[in-house]
Structures are given as C-alpha cells and as structure tokens.
C-alpha cells in the first residue's frame, strides 16, 4: 500500500526485555535504592583506600622515590569515577521520589531505568577499583639526569685547554686524565666546562658523575656523592660503607661512565669507593684535578694536563673585563696603573678576579697608586704558596675598610671547606659574637649584616649560592686557606682560633690550647663523646656540629664563662644536654637543630642571656616554661619539630617580649586564626609548616604574617585560601598599604584535596620558588576571573610570577593550564613538570 512502512517487530522479544528490566535480576528500577546504598558505601571505602594510599605514597616520595605509573593511573581513575558518582548522587532524591508501586515502577520509567542502570554500572566500576587498589609497591626510583650542568662565569684563556682535555677523553685508549696546577688557577672551572660539554656534545656515556674530594679525603663522603647521583632512593644512607661500595660497583659495572673528581690532594683508592677501573673495553673514564703533579702519578693517569696561569695579555683582558671600562676611563693614568696591578697577580685567575673587583670601585687615581705601593710591599716572586697566592689574596682582605668586616670574613673560615652558609644564619653568628649590632628590621632581618655580606661578595671574598631555597654564601677553598693563614699568622693574640674541620677526629684533640683560644671549630668530624673539662676563659665560639655526639659530660662547660656561640646541630644521636650547660652564663646563641633533643632541660632554662635558639627538626615535644626562663629570646626556631602551635604555646610565646623571628608548625585552623590575631607574634613568623589541616577554607592575613618567607602546606583538606590585608589591631592602617606578602619567597603545596585554582598566589609578588604536587582537583594555577577581580582592585598584581626562579608541577592530573594568558617568566631558571597529563605539551617542555 502506498505511503506505508512495514516494521518487523517481535512482540515476544519486547515483552521479555520489559519483564527482565522490571522483574529480572537486573531490575534497575526495583534495585535502585539498594544499589544507591551500596554505591555510597563502596564510594566511602574507595575514598578511604585512596587516603590511606596517598599517605603511604607521600612517605615514599619523601624518601626521594617516584610513584609508579599503575598507582598514578589508579589515583586518576578514582578521581574520575568519584566525580561521576557525585553527579549521580546529586539527582538521587529526585529519582527516589519518582518510584511507585512498591518501588517496581517509576513515574518516568525510561528515565529511571536508564538512571538505575547507570547506578548499577558505577557500582560495579567502584567495586573493581577497590579490588585493584591493592599494591605491593607504590613507588620506585626516579631516573637521575645523565649530566648536571654546572653554572660558570665567562672564561678567558681556557678554550684551548678544553679542546685538549676533550680530545684526550675521547681517545679510546685513554682511561684516566689528570689536570694539575696551582690553587686558584682555574682547574675547577676547566673541569666544569668539560662536564658541560658532555651535556652539549653527542656521546655514548650513560652517566657523568661530579665529585668534590677536597683536602680532607673522606671515602664515605665520596661514596655518598656518587650514590646521590646514581640512586634516587634514600635507603643507601642507612647502609654500611661496605654495602655502599658494593652498590656503586654493581651499578657502575653495568654503565659506561665518567667520574669527575675535583680537588684531589692525595691518591684516591677507587676500589674503596666501588668505582670500577676504567678500561678500553668498558669505555669508562676518570678525570681529576689536583694541585700536585705527584697525585697524577699516584692515580696512574695515562694523560696529564698542566693548567698554567694566564699569559700577560690574557690576564690583562680578564682584569679589564672585571674592572670595567667605566672605572678605567676615570683618569688617563688609571689604565697604565691597572696594567701594573694586573701584572702583580701573576696571571692567577682567582687573584685577578678578586683584586680587579676590589679596584673597580676606586675612583681616585691616588687610590690606584697606593694599591701598587701596597702590592710592592708583599713578596711577588712565586717560590711558595704564601708568596704566590696568599699574599696576593690578602690584598683584598687588607682593603676591607672596617676591622669588624675583617672579623666577619675571617669568621667564615670556621666552616668546613666548600660549606654553603645560609646568610641569615651567618648574620646570627655575627650578631651574637658582637661584630655587628643586633638591630632588626620589621621582617626580622639585619640590614648591617646583609650590607657586610654584599661587600664581601662584591670583593669576591665570598660567593653567593642558594642552599635549600635559601640565600647562602661560601668561600673559595684558596680564599679559606688565606683566611686561616691570616688568622694564624697576622691575627691578634686575643683573636686566635683553632679550626680542625672534616679531618675524621673521633675525639677532641689533646693538643688544643683551650686557655688562649677565642674560637674553636671541630665541625664535620666523628666525635662521639666529650668528657674533658677544659679551662677556656677567652673562648667565645665553639662549633661541634655535624659530628656523632651521643653524650657530653656534665663538667665540659664548667669553665667557659665567655662562651656566646655554641653550635651542636646535626648530631643526630644527641638526645639530651648535660645540666652543666647552666654554667654558660654568657651564652647568646644555641643551635640544636637536627638532634634528638626532646625536652628543654633545667640547665638550658637557666641561660637567661640566650637570644637565639634553633630547635628545628628536633624531637622537642613542648616549650612550656620558655617564656619565663628565657625572657631575652629574639629568635626561636621550631620548624618541623613535634611542637605544634596551640593555645598554651601561644600564651607562652607572648611572654617573649623581645621575639623577632619565629618558625613553627600548625595542625589546627583555629590556632592559625588565633596566632594571626596576635599581630606582634604573627609578624615574627618567617617559616610556617601546615599539615593535616581539615578545614576547607583558610585565611591568611598579609599584615599579621608580614614577615613570612616560607610557607609549606601538605596533606590537608584545604579547598580555598583567602587573603585578608586588614589589620586586626591597627585600625588606622592606610587603606592604600600593600596587601601583599612582601617577603614570601618560597611556597610548597603538596597533597591538597580540594582546590581547583591557586589565584591567591598573586598576593606573593616576590615569589622565587613554587612547588605544587599531588593535588588531584587542581585545574589551573591562576583563574582568569578571580585574577581580574584582584587586579581591578590592585593593578600592580596583574602579572604573576615575575620573580619566579624555580617552578615545579608534579602529579596534577586535572591541571589544564597555568593561567589563561601565560605570562613571560623573566627570572625562571628551572621548571619541572611531571605527571600532568592534561597540561599542554608546550608548557611541559618549557
């Protein structure tokens, strides 16, 4: 029939399907209520399983391991299905209301049947994820980079030596290359250029390992440096020396490697370290630097390169570059005088750099003429170390204007070779020694100390670094030798010091003349017990850090009436102090960080002149009584100790009327609010660790926490961070005052559960280091709409991260963008992007 359509439809089949849907095993409508209850229960179990695994994974990652892909995938699937289940449960009340006839039917049968089927499917998927969420291993080793690039300044006169060294290394028959020359001639710089060339040139090596050996040869230290490169896990730290040696041998035995050993003073037995002997068959190499040609023979080098001082022309070129064209043109006679001064450096790059920098600020021609007269009074022939190097380097020391600045410089020689000293810690030492005044700025810093460090850096007597994201300095080893030489040869009798660092002492030497010494440093040794009773009326500084101290006799501190600085840090087995410490009535600075000290002893509480007390990373359980016992404290550091800020500790801290610097820990949102309401106390906080916070919303006040420098938040349920810049105590605060964290430079956010964005970071314009990790809900760093609302009120906060130097994004499954209009990052030096699957590839490869 025209216009008709024939349909083949099986009535029996339709009836069967309908009956199955309504009355069969999969009656999605009738089973809806039961399935929903089962789904909610299964979802709760899945969430609990995820939280348990997240804690375990966080512990593994804290040991330097990386979560396994199957674990990462499971977390990702859990996050995805959790969102889907949440959507289903939102419409649960509506669907339940539609049920009728004892739950067998629905007012909207087709819709309810589809919904019931979706519930059943999600229930099966959740059950499957629960069964999959059982892992024998959660994390594994993170692959280390083949080469770690070294940062070096522009060099002059080294290109030909780099080519010679490279040609030697690339020859198959060469196994060991020794580079030798006097101190300060540029051996380390040459080795660094060789290291970087492996990063630039195509080669067949599997790994390039840089090791600093130094004068105090310590095999375990060398093993630790090598294992730190080869193994990302921290288990090796607990291994015996024999186990470490075996581990190195096993790993390097399977690789084609090159080991770069810097600053050898004697033979290094590779067998003791576990480094396989290089052969033509394994293709591995050893390159080392040393000041002694004899060491090349001891090390059986099959090729040697001597690094000489620069030629007269090269030295003059380097000197001109450092002094600068402006300085040389200030008077017609200065270029001629400058050339004479450069000749007095005898082509030694270190001396050229140091002295040229010192002369770069000399504006008057008479200062240049005087400089030549001063240099002529020193020996300028090179018969030995003192005449060749130290007397030349001493010129820069003599050029320091103030005796206090000289004392500050010499104080740096108390630390071990190649030791990086945090600037703020160094300034604390200087303050308590009385070299500089103790006046502090509003953020707790000491301007005078920073001015002195700046002058020493500009004079090339100190070098700037960053240690644990904190500004630091260190001395070149030749300059340290000069400082020790000056302190022992030219120092005043009352300023004598004894420095025996990193020389494997197992006990305090008996030949120390305690009665005449002003400062003693026995850092980085293996001293376990202190049982002597020295009489030291003049001793003001005692460094015993980084040893293996287990106990100190009660009488040890009995006769140290002038001691003002005591450092016992990094003695990890030291669990208590002797009551005899009460005899240190002049003590102003005490560092107990990284020890097992768990309580404040009665003797310690008698130290009423104490100004600075460092208890970070200790086992301390309480600060009860500290407010009345140590009333003069200005610096109290509790970061990463078991002491968490609570109502009782806030009361105790308020008793410290002179407190300027505080580091601490928070686990309670109410306590975070409480401390911010006490602005005098909150303004002292420089470093804050927030962990296991359950509150969904947290508020930070930029006025109260005006001195904050480092913020670390982890394992918390915070979904939103609000910023308040209104003072709770100062009603007359100008409305146009800065709403920002002026000093906040480091932020670490790990394992936060709820946030979708971190737009509040705009309030940290001076941020240098940012790490965000394992926050599965995070979709973007800066939200466009929220960012616009902030910049409309505060136009100077429109562009984020202008001072950011390091940026780390890890394990952020939902992260899609950093911000809608990616900003230029002019200061960025390092970016790490790992396991951020939804982040555009171009960002990941930045």
C-alpha positions in Angstrom: 0.0 0.0 0.0 1.4 3.4 -1.0 2.8 5.5 1.9 3.0 2.6 4.3 6.1 1.3 6.1 6.5 -2.3 7.2 8.1 -2.8 10.6 9.4 -6.2 11.7 8.9 -6.2 15.5 9.0 -9.2 17.7 6.3 -8.8 20.4 7.7 -11.7 22.4 11.2 -10.1 22.5 9.8 -6.7 23.7 7.8 -8.4 26.4 10.8 -10.4 27.5 13.1 -7.3 27.7 10.5 -5.4 29.7 9.9 -8.2 32.1 13.6 -8.6 32.5 14.0 -4.9 33.3 11.2 -4.9 35.8 11.3 -8.3 37.4 14.6 -9.9 36.5 18.0 -10.0 38.2 18.7 -6.5 36.7 15.6 -4.8 37.6 17.3 -1.4 37.6 14.2 0.4 38.9 13.4 -2.0 41.7 17.1 -2.4 42.7 17.7 1.3 42.5 17.5 2.0 46.3 19.7 -0.9 47.2 22.3 -0.1 44.5 22.4 3.5 45.6 23.1 2.5 49.2 25.7 0.0 48.1 27.3 2.6 45.8 27.5 5.2 48.6 29.1 2.6 50.9 31.6 1.4 48.2 32.4 5.0 47.4 33.2 5.7 51.0 35.5 2.7 51.1 37.2 3.8 47.9 37.8 7.3 49.3 39.3 5.8 52.5 41.5 3.5 50.4 42.7 6.5 48.4 43.5 8.5 51.5 45.5 5.6 53.0 47.5 5.1 49.8 48.1 8.9 49.5 49.7 8.9 52.9 51.9 5.9 52.1 52.8 7.4 48.7 53.7 10.7 50.4 56.1 8.9 52.7 57.7 7.1 49.8 58.1 10.3 47.8 59.6 12.0 50.9 62.3 9.3 50.6 63.0 10.5 47.0 61.1 7.8 45.2 58.5 8.4 42.4 55.0 6.9 42.4 54.6 4.0 39.9 52.6 4.6 36.7 50.0 1.9 37.8 49.5 3.7 41.1 49.2 7.1 39.3 46.7 5.6 36.9 44.6 4.2 39.8 44.5 7.6 41.5 43.5 9.2 38.2 40.7 6.6 37.7 39.5 7.0 41.3 39.3 10.8 40.9 37.4 10.4 37.6 34.8 7.9 38.9 34.4 9.8 42.2 33.3 12.9 40.2 30.9 10.7 38.1 29.4 9.1 41.3 29.0 12.5 42.8 26.9 13.6 39.8 24.7 10.5 40.1 24.1 11.1 43.8 23.1 14.7 43.2 19.9 13.6 41.5 19.2 10.7 43.9 16.3 12.5 45.8 14.5 13.2 42.5 14.8 9.7 41.2 13.7 8.1 44.5 10.6 10.3 44.6 9.6 9.0 41.1 9.3 5.4 42.4 5.9 3.9 42.8 4.0 0.6 43.3 6.4 -0.7 46.0 9.4 0.5 44.0 8.8 -1.7 41.0 7.8 1.1 38.7 8.6 4.8 38.2 6.5 7.7 37.1 9.2 8.1 34.3 10.0 4.6 33.6 12.5 5.1 30.7 14.5 7.8 32.5 14.5 5.9 35.8 15.5 2.7 34.1 18.5 4.4 32.5 19.4 6.1 35.8 19.2 2.7 37.7 21.4 1.1 35.0 24.0 3.9 35.4 24.0 3.4 39.2 24.5 -0.3 38.8 27.4 0.2 36.3 29.1 2.7 38.6 28.7 0.3 41.5 30.5 -2.4 39.5 33.2 0.0 38.5 33.8 1.2 42.1 34.0 -2.4 43.2 36.5 -3.1 40.5 38.6 -0.1 41.5 38.5 -1.3 45.1 39.8 -4.7 44.1 42.5 -3.1 42.0 43.6 -0.7 44.8 46.0 -3.3 46.5 49.6 -2.6 45.6 52.7 -4.4 46.8 54.9 -1.4 45.8 53.7 2.1 45.5 56.8 4.0 44.3 60.1 3.3 42.6 63.4 5.0 41.8 63.3 8.3 39.8 65.8 8.3 37.0 68.6 10.7 37.5 69.7 13.1 34.7 72.8 12.0 32.7 74.6 15.2 33.3 74.0 18.0 35.9 75.0 21.2 34.2 77.4 23.5 36.1 76.9 27.3 36.3 80.2 29.0 35.4 81.3 32.6 34.6 82.6 33.6 31.2 86.2 32.3 31.0 89.3 33.7 29.3 92.2 31.6 28.1 90.6 28.2 28.7 89.3 27.3 25.3 92.5 25.5 24.1 92.7 23.5 27.3 89.1 22.4 27.0 89.8 21.2 23.5 93.0 19.3 24.7 91.1 17.7 27.6 88.2 16.7 25.3 90.4 15.2 22.7 92.2 13.2 25.4 89.0 11.9 26.9 87.6 10.9 23.5 90.6 8.7 22.7 89.6 5.1 23.3 93.0 4.1 24.7 92.9 6.9 27.3 91.4 5.9 30.7 92.5 8.5 33.3 93.2 12.2 32.8 94.9 14.3 35.5 94.6 18.1 35.4 97.1 19.8 37.7 98.1 23.3 38.6 98.4 25.7 41.5 95.4 26.8 43.6 93.1 29.4 42.1 94.4 28.8 38.5 91.0 27.6 37.2 91.1 23.8 37.4 87.6 23.5 38.8 86.3 25.9 36.1 88.0 23.7 33.4 86.5 20.6 34.9 83.1 22.3 34.9 83.4 23.2 31.2 84.3 19.5 30.5 81.2 18.5 32.5 79.0 20.9 30.5 80.5 19.7 27.2 79.1 16.3 27.9 75.7 18.0 28.0 76.3 19.7 24.7 78.1 17.1 22.6 76.7 13.8 21.4 78.5 11.0 23.3 78.0 7.3 24.3 78.2 7.8 28.1 75.4 6.7 30.4 76.2 9.0 33.3 78.6 11.8 34.2 79.3 12.0 38.0 80.8 15.1 39.6 82.5 14.6 43.0 84.2 17.1 45.2 87.0 15.4 47.1 88.8 18.2 48.9 91.9 18.2 51.2 90.3 16.1 54.0 89.9 12.9 52.0 86.7 11.1 53.2 85.8 8.0 51.3 82.3 7.8 52.8 81.7 11.4 51.6 82.7 10.4 48.1 80.5 7.3 48.2 77.6 9.5 49.3 78.1 11.9 46.5 78.2 9.1 43.9 75.2 7.3 45.3 73.3 10.6 45.5 73.7 10.7 41.7 73.1 7.0 41.0 70.2 6.3 43.4 67.2 8.5 44.0 66.1 6.4 47.0 67.4 7.3 50.4 67.9 3.7 51.6 71.6 3.9 50.9 72.0 6.4 53.7 71.5 3.7 56.2 73.9 1.2 54.5 77.3 0.4 55.8 80.4 1.5 54.0 80.9 -1.9 52.5 77.3 -2.0 51.3 77.7 1.4 49.7 80.9 0.3 48.0 79.1 -2.8 46.7 76.1 -0.8 45.4 78.3 1.6 43.5 80.3 -1.3 41.9 77.1 -3.1 40.9 75.5 0.0 39.3 78.6 1.4 37.5 79.6 -2.1 36.4 76.6 -2.0 34.0 77.2 1.5 32.8 79.6 3.5 30.6 80.5 6.3 32.9 82.9 9.2 33.6 83.7 10.3 37.1 85.0 13.9 37.5 87.0 14.2 40.8 87.6 17.8 41.8 90.4 18.9 44.1 92.5 15.8 44.9 95.2 16.3 47.5 96.3 12.6 47.7 95.6 9.3 46.0 92.0 8.1 45.9 91.7 4.3 46.0 88.8 3.6 43.5 88.4 0.1 44.9 87.5 1.5 48.4 84.8 3.6 46.7 83.5 0.9 44.5 84.2 2.6 41.2 85.3 0.0 38.6 88.7 0.6 37.0 88.3 2.3 33.6 89.4 0.0 30.7 89.3 0.3 26.9 86.7 -2.5 27.0 84.2 -0.8 29.3 84.8 2.7 27.8 84.6 4.5 31.1 86.8 7.4 32.2 88.2 9.2 35.2 89.2 12.8 35.1 90.5 14.6 38.2 92.0 17.9 39.3 94.9 18.4 41.7 97.5 20.9 42.8 100.2 18.3 42.8 101.7 16.5 39.8 102.6 13.7 42.1 99.0 12.9 42.6 98.7 12.3 38.8 101.3 9.6 39.2 99.7 8.1 42.3 96.4 7.9 40.3 98.2 6.3 37.4 96.9 8.9 34.9 97.8 7.9 31.4 97.5 11.5 30.3 98.3 14.7 32.2 97.4 18.3 31.5 99.1 21.2 33.4 97.0 24.3 33.7 99.2 27.3 33.7 98.5 30.8 34.8 97.2 33.2 32.1 99.6 34.9 29.8 100.2 38.6 30.3 97.7 39.6 27.6 95.1 37.1 28.8 95.5 38.3 32.4 95.1 41.9 31.2 92.0 41.0 29.3 90.4 39.3 32.3 91.4 42.2 34.6 89.8 44.8 32.2 86.6 42.8 31.9 86.2 42.6 35.7 87.2 46.2 36.5 85.0 47.6 33.7 85.5 50.2 31.1 84.0 53.0 33.2 86.5 52.6 36.0 89.4 52.5 33.6 88.4 55.8 32.0 88.0 57.8 35.2 91.6 59.2 34.8 94.2 59.0 31.9 96.8 57.3 34.2 94.5 54.6 35.5 94.9 52.2 32.5 98.7 52.1 33.0 98.4 51.7 36.7 95.8 49.0 36.2 98.1 47.1 33.9 100.8 47.1 36.5 98.4 45.8 39.1 97.2 43.0 36.8 100.9 42.0 36.4 101.2 41.7 40.2 98.6 39.0 40.1 100.9 36.8 38.0 98.2 35.5 35.8 96.3 33.8 38.6 92.6 34.0 37.6 91.4 33.9 41.2 93.7 36.8 42.2 92.8 38.7 39.1 89.1 38.4 39.8 89.4 39.3 43.4 91.8 42.3 43.1 90.1 43.7 39.9 86.8 43.6 41.7 88.3 45.5 44.7 89.7 48.1 42.3 86.5 48.5 40.3 85.1 50.9 42.9 88.3 53.0 43.2 87.5 56.4 41.6 90.6 58.5 42.6 93.9 57.9 40.8 95.7 58.2 44.1 93.9 55.0 45.3 95.4 53.2 42.3 98.9 54.4 43.0 98.5 53.4 46.7 97.4 50.0 45.6 100.7 49.4 43.7 102.7 50.6 46.7 100.8 48.1 48.9 101.3 45.2 46.5 105.1 46.0 46.2 105.4 45.5 50.0 104.4 41.9 49.5 106.6 39.2 48.0 105.9 39.0 44.3 108.1 36.1 43.3 106.4 32.7 43.4 108.7 30.4 45.5 105.8 29.0 47.5 102.1 29.2 48.3 102.3 32.1 50.7 104.3 34.3 48.3 102.5 33.2 45.2 98.9 33.3 46.2 98.1 34.1 49.8 100.0 37.4 50.0 98.2 38.5 46.8 94.8 37.5 48.0 95.5 39.1 51.3 95.5 42.4 49.5 91.7 42.2 49.1 91.4 41.4 52.8 93.6 44.4 53.7 91.4 46.5 51.5 88.3 45.9 53.7 87.6 49.2 55.4 86.4 48.1 58.8 88.0 45.8 61.4 84.6 44.4 62.1 84.1 43.5 58.5 87.5 41.7 58.5 86.4 39.7 61.6 83.2 38.8 59.8 85.2 37.5 56.8 87.7 35.5 59.0 84.7 34.0 60.9 83.6 32.3 57.7 86.8 30.2 57.7 85.4 28.3 60.8 83.2 26.3 58.5 84.4 23.3 56.5 85.8 23.5 53.0 83.1 24.1 50.3 80.5 24.6 53.0 77.5 26.7 52.0 76.5 29.0 54.8 72.9 30.4 54.9 73.1 34.2 55.0 70.7 34.6 57.9 72.5 32.0 60.0 75.8 33.7 59.3 74.4 37.0 60.4 73.1 35.5 63.6 76.6 34.3 64.4 78.0 37.8 63.8 75.3 39.4 65.9 75.9 37.2 68.9 79.7 37.5 68.6 79.2 41.3 68.8 80.7 42.0 65.3 77.5 43.9 64.3 74.6 45.4 66.2 71.5 43.3 66.9 69.0 45.9 65.4 66.5 44.1 63.2 64.1 45.4 60.5 60.4 44.8 60.7 60.8 41.4 59.0 63.5 40.3 61.5 66.4 40.8 59.1 69.6 42.7 60.0 70.5 45.3 57.3 74.0 45.7 58.6 74.7 42.0 58.2 73.4 42.0 54.6 75.5 45.1 53.8 78.7 43.3 55.0 77.8 40.2 53.1 77.2 42.3 50.0 80.6 44.0 50.4 82.4 40.6 50.8 80.6 39.2 47.8 81.5 42.2 45.6 85.1 41.9 46.8 85.0 38.3 45.6 85.9 37.1 49.1 82.6 35.2 49.3 80.5 33.6 46.6 76.7 33.6 46.5 74.6 30.4 46.3 71.2 29.0 47.3 71.0 26.3 49.9 67.6 24.6 50.4 65.9 27.6 48.5 67.6 30.0 50.9 70.3 32.6 50.0 73.7 31.4 51.1 77.4 32.1 50.6 80.6 30.1 50.7 84.4 30.7 50.4 86.6 29.5 47.6 88.9 27.0 49.2 92.0 29.1 48.4 90.4 32.1 50.0 89.6 30.0 53.0 93.2 29.0 53.2 94.2 32.7 53.1 91.7 33.5 55.9 93.1 30.7 58.1 96.6 31.8 57.2 95.8 35.4 58.1 94.1 34.3 61.4 97.1 32.3 62.5 99.9 34.5 61.2 98.7 38.0 61.4 95.8 37.7 63.9 95.8 39.4 67.3 96.7 37.1 70.2 93.3 37.5 71.7 91.6 36.5 68.5 93.4 33.2 68.0 91.3 30.3 66.6 91.6 26.6 66.1 90.0 25.0 63.0 90.0 21.3 62.5 87.0 20.5 60.3 86.4 17.4 58.3 89.6 15.6 59.4 87.9 12.4 60.9 88.5 13.2 64.5 87.0 10.6 66.8 87.7 12.6 69.9 88.6 16.2 70.9 92.4 16.6 70.3 94.5 16.9 73.4 96.9 19.4 71.8 94.3 22.2 71.7 95.4 25.1 73.9 92.0 26.0 75.2 93.3 28.7 77.5 94.4 31.1 74.7 91.8 30.4 72.0 88.9 32.6 71.2 87.2 30.4 68.6 87.3 26.6 68.1 85.6 24.7 65.2 85.6 20.9 65.1 82.7 20.6 62.6 82.2 17.5 60.4 84.2 15.0 62.3 83.3 11.7 64.0 83.4 12.7 67.7 81.0 10.6 69.7 81.8 11.6 73.3 83.1 14.7 75.1 84.4 14.1 78.5 87.2 16.6 79.1 87.0 19.7 81.4 88.9 22.4 79.6 89.6 25.8 81.1 89.0 28.4 78.5 88.5 31.9 79.8 88.5 33.6 76.4 86.5 31.1 74.3 83.6 32.9 72.6 82.6 30.4 69.8 82.5 26.6 69.9 81.4 24.7 66.8 80.8 21.0 67.4 78.1 20.4 64.7 77.9 17.5 62.3 79.6 15.0 64.5 78.4 11.8 66.0 77.9 13.1 69.6 75.9 10.8 71.8 76.8 12.5 75.1 78.6 15.5 76.7 80.0 15.3 80.2 78.5 17.5 82.9 81.8 19.2 83.5 82.7 20.1 79.9 81.0 23.5 80.0 82.1 24.3 83.6 84.9 26.8 82.7 83.6 28.6 79.6 82.4 31.9 81.1 82.8 33.9 77.9 81.2 31.5 75.5 78.5 33.3 73.5 78.0 30.9 70.5 77.5 27.1 70.8 76.6 25.0 67.7 75.7 21.4 68.4 73.5 20.9 65.3 73.3 17.8 63.1 74.5 15.5 66.0 71.6 13.1 65.2 72.2 10.8 68.2 72.4 13.6 70.8 69.2 13.3 72.9 70.0 15.4 76.0 72.2 18.1 77.2 74.2 18.0 80.5 72.9 20.0 83.3 76.3 21.6 83.4 75.2 23.7 80.5 73.8 26.1 83.1 77.5 27.3 83.6 77.3 29.1 80.2 76.0 32.3 81.7 77.1 34.4 78.7 75.6 32.2 76.0 73.6 34.1 73.5 73.3 31.6 70.6 72.5 27.9 70.8 71.9 25.7 67.7 70.4 22.2 68.5 68.7 21.7 65.1 68.7 18.1 63.6 69.3 16.5 67.0 67.1 14.2 69.1 66.6 16.7 71.9 63.1 16.1 73.1 62.8 18.5 76.1 64.2 21.7 77.5 66.4 20.8 80.4 66.5 22.7 83.6 70.1 23.7 82.9 69.2 25.1 79.5 66.4 27.1 81.0 69.0 28.9 83.2 70.6 30.5 80.1 68.8 33.8 80.6 71.1 35.8 78.2 70.1 33.5 75.4 69.0 35.4 72.3 68.8 32.8 69.6 67.6 29.2 70.0 67.3 26.8 67.0 65.3 23.7 67.6 64.2 22.9 64.0 64.0 19.2 63.1 64.4 18.2 66.7 62.2 15.8 68.7 61.1 18.6 71.1 57.7 18.0 72.5 56.9 21.1 74.4 58.1 24.7 75.0 56.4 25.0 78.4 58.2 27.5 80.6 60.3 29.0 77.8 58.6 32.4 78.2 59.7 33.0 81.8 63.0 31.0 81.7 64.5 32.6 78.5 63.0 36.1 78.5 65.6 37.7 76.2 64.9 35.3 73.2 64.8 37.1 69.9 65.0 34.1 67.7 63.1 30.8 68.2 63.0 28.2 65.5 60.7 25.2 65.8 60.0 24.3 62.2 59.4 20.6 61.5 59.6 19.7 65.2 56.7 18.0 67.1 55.8 21.3 68.7 52.6 22.5 67.1 51.1 25.9 67.8 48.2 25.6 70.3 46.6 27.9 72.8 49.1 27.1 75.5 52.1 27.7 73.3 50.6 31.0 72.1 50.4 32.1 75.7 54.0 31.0 76.3 55.3 32.8 73.1 53.5 36.0 74.1 55.7 36.2 77.2 58.7 36.6 74.9 58.6 40.3 74.6 61.8 40.6 72.5 60.9 37.9 70.0 61.6 38.9 66.4 62.0 35.6 64.4 59.8 32.6 64.9 59.4 29.4 62.8 56.7 26.9 63.6 54.1 24.3 62.8 50.3 24.3 62.6 47.7 21.4 62.5 44.7 23.3 63.7 42.9 26.1 61.6 41.6 27.7 64.8 45.2 28.1 66.1 46.2 29.6 62.7 43.5 32.2 63.2 44.5 32.7 66.8 48.1 33.4 66.1 47.2 35.9 63.4 45.0 37.8 65.8 48.2 38.4 67.9 50.0 40.5 65.3 53.1 41.1 67.4 53.6 37.4 67.5 52.4 36.6 63.9 54.7 39.2 62.4 57.6 37.3 63.8 56.7 34.1 61.8 59.2 33.6 59.0 58.7 29.9 58.2 55.4 28.0 58.6 54.6 24.3 58.1 50.9 23.5 57.9 50.0 19.8 57.9 46.9 17.6 58.2 44.6 20.6 58.3 40.9 19.5 57.9 39.4 23.0 57.4 38.1 23.6 53.9 38.7 27.3 54.0 41.8 29.1 55.5 42.5 32.8 55.7 46.0 34.3 55.7 46.4 37.9 56.8 49.2 39.7 54.9 49.5 42.3 57.7 49.7 39.8 60.5 52.1 37.5 58.6 54.1 40.3 57.1 57.4 38.7 57.8 56.5 35.3 56.3 59.3 34.0 54.0 58.4 30.3 53.5 55.0 28.6 53.5 54.7 24.8 53.4 51.2 23.2 53.3 50.7 19.5 52.9 48.3 16.6 53.4 45.4 18.9 54.1 41.8 19.3 53.0 42.0 23.0 52.2 39.9 23.8 49.1 40.2 27.5 49.3 42.8 30.0 50.7 41.5 33.5 51.3 43.7 36.6 51.7 42.9 39.4 54.1 45.1 42.5 54.3 43.2 44.4 57.0 44.9 44.8 60.3 43.1 43.4 63.4 45.0 45.7 65.8 45.9 48.8 63.8 42.6 50.4 62.7 44.5 53.4 61.4 46.4 51.3 58.8 46.4 53.3 55.5 43.9 51.9 53.0 46.5 52.0 50.3 49.0 49.9 52.2 50.4 46.9 50.3 48.0 43.8 50.5 50.9 41.5 49.6 53.2 39.1 51.3 56.3 41.3 50.7 58.9 38.8 51.9 57.3 35.4 50.9 59.7 33.8 48.5 59.1 30.1 48.8 55.8 28.2 48.7 55.4 24.4 48.8 51.9 22.9 48.4 51.7 19.1 48.5 48.7 16.7 48.6 45.9 19.2 49.0 42.5 17.7 48.4 40.1 20.4 47.3 41.5 23.5 45.4 40.6 24.0 41.8 42.9 27.1 41.5 45.5 29.0 43.4 44.8 32.5 42.3 45.8 33.7 45.8 49.4 33.3 44.7 49.1 36.7 43.1 49.5 38.1 46.7 53.1 36.8 46.7 54.7 39.0 44.0 58.3 38.3 45.3 57.8 34.5 45.0 61.0 32.8 43.8 60.3 29.1 44.4 56.9 27.4 43.9 56.2 23.7 44.1 52.7 22.3 43.7 52.3 18.5 43.8 49.7 15.7 44.1 46.6 17.9 44.3 44.1 15.9 42.1 41.4 18.6 42.0 43.6 21.4 40.7 42.6 22.6 37.2 44.6 25.9 36.9 47.1 27.9 38.9 45.7 31.4 38.2 41.9 31.7 37.4 41.2 34.4 34.9 38.0 35.8 36.5 39.4 35.8 40.0 42.7 37.2 38.8 40.8 40.1 37.1 38.8 40.9 40.2 42.1 41.1 42.2 43.9 43.2 39.6 41.0 45.6 39.3 41.5 46.4 43.0 45.3 46.1 42.9 46.6 46.8 39.4 50.2 46.1 40.5 49.2 42.5 40.9 48.1 41.8 37.4 51.1 39.8 36.1 52.1 36.8 38.2 55.5 35.1 38.9 57.8 37.9 37.6 60.5 36.9 40.1 59.9 33.1 40.0 63.2 31.2 39.6 62.1 27.6 40.1 58.7 26.2 39.2 57.7 22.5 40.0 54.4 20.9 39.0 54.1 17.2 39.8 51.2 14.7 39.9 48.5 17.2 39.0 46.1 15.0 37.0 43.4 17.7 36.3 45.8 20.6 35.7 44.9 22.1 32.3 46.6 25.5 32.4 48.8 27.7 34.5 46.7 30.7 33.5 44.6 31.9 30.6 47.3 34.2 29.2 50.6 32.5 30.1 53.0 35.2 31.4 56.6 35.6 30.5 58.8 34.4 33.3 61.9 36.5 33.0 63.6 35.2 36.1 62.9 31.5 35.6 65.9 29.2 35.9 64.4 25.8 36.4 61.0 24.2 35.7 59.9 20.7 36.4 56.6 19.2 35.0 55.8 15.6 35.8 52.6 13.6 35.5 50.4 16.5 34.5 48.6 14.7 31.6 46.2 17.4 30.7 48.7 20.3 30.7 49.5 21.3 27.1 52.8 19.8 25.8 54.4 23.2 25.1 54.1 24.0 28.8 55.5 20.7 29.9 58.5 21.2 27.7 59.3 24.7 28.8 
